[in-house]
Amino acid sequence: MTTARASAAPDPASAASADEQTGGERTGARQLGGERTGDERTGARQPGDEQTGAPQGTSSRSRGAGTKGVPRARREEQIVAAALEEFGRRGHAAASMAAIARRVGVTKPMLYTYFGSKDGLYAACLEHIGPRLLAAIETAMATSPSRDRLPQAVLAAIFDTLEAQRYAWFVLYDRTLPPGSEPWRAAHRHREAIDDLAAAGTGALLRGQGNDDALDADALKQVWTGTVSALVGWWVSQPELSAHDMSARCTRLLSAIRDGA
């Protein structure tokens, strides 16, 4: 079961990049949420703007050792973890490659050596969180003891998956992605897969009550997806609450709703 991003969640489009200026060869104005990354991007380089493309003479995903004695695979994990936080907090448009590099303790050119571009790093983040959420939800749906317990099972799976990286949810549901761009299309593919599970779950709940109305099923899916986004957004603002705490709270809330119906 899935969600579109709720109003309770932080809006990364409003966050300003705090990066240092890294060059001045481009001209024109940069548009928040509408810039193009990679060698095609044009516009004035503003603080927080990043070099596009991999450094000359390097492959975008060149093989070899990591930096400072850290194996490459481990360094890539560290970079993706930092990028999930940066992209999730600020959104693709305002996220800063230099800030991600500082979080990890590497140089910004190293990010381009590993991932090729800002979009390449964003794609790596999507590939990290999208399949994990999808697999967790599928497992919860397959192993839920009953239809009545299905919502709690799915919520628990989502919270467990996001426990150490809550902002990763907003990488999938990023409103700053330029429509039609490659990052937008990649995020859309992951969201569609999760949305399909949401439709299957809410449809099964209605059919269990003898309701086969297609519009009812679609409406319930929208209610469910909005509820999940709102809960994740609220959870981000409550860092002291663990995934277990959230699962228990949602179980109480859903029970109260059922008992009051």
Secondary structure by P-SEA (a helix, b strand, c coil): cccccccccccccccccccccccccccccccccccccccccccccccccccccccccccccccccccccccaaaaaaaaaaaaaaaaaacccccccaaaaaaaacccaaaaaaccccaaaaaaaaaaacaaaaaaaaaaaaaccccccaaaaaaaaaaaaaaccccaaaaaaaccccccccaaaaaaaaaaaaaaaaaaaaaaaaaaaaccccaaaaaaaaaaaaaaaaaaaaaaaacccccaaaaaaaaaaaaaaaaaac
